[in-house]
Amino acid sequence: MTDEFNTALPSIRQVQTFIKDSTEVEVKLSTSDLVVGKVRWQDMNCLCVVDHYDQPTIIWKQAIVFIKPKLA
C-alpha cells in the first residue's frame, strides 16, 4: 500500500460524493453490524460516520463489507 491518498480511485471518489452531498449511507461491517449515518470524512485507513444522534463512529476500511446510500 502506498502512503498517498489516491483520489483517482472510483471508490474514493464515490465516498467523497457521499460526503459532499451529505448522503445518508448504510455501512455493513465484517462483524455483521450495520452502521447508518452520514460520512463526515475519510482517510487512507478509516472513515467517520455520524449517526442521527450526532455520534461519530470511526470505521477501519478493512472492516467494511459494503457502503450504499440508505433508501428513504
Stockholm file with secondary structure:
# STOCKHOLM 1.0

chainA/1-72         MTDEFNTALPSIRQVQTFIKDSTEVEVKLSTSDLVVGKVRWQDMNCLCVVDHYDQPTIIWKQAIVFIKPKLA
#=GR chainA/1-72 SS CCSSCCTTSHHHHHHHHHHHHTCEEEEEETTSCEEEEEEEEECSSEEEEECTTSCEEEEEGGGEEEEEECCC
#=GC SS_cons        CCSSCCTTSHHHHHHHHHHHHTCEEEEEETTSCEEEEEEEEECSSEEEEECTTSCEEEEEGGGEEEEEECCC
//
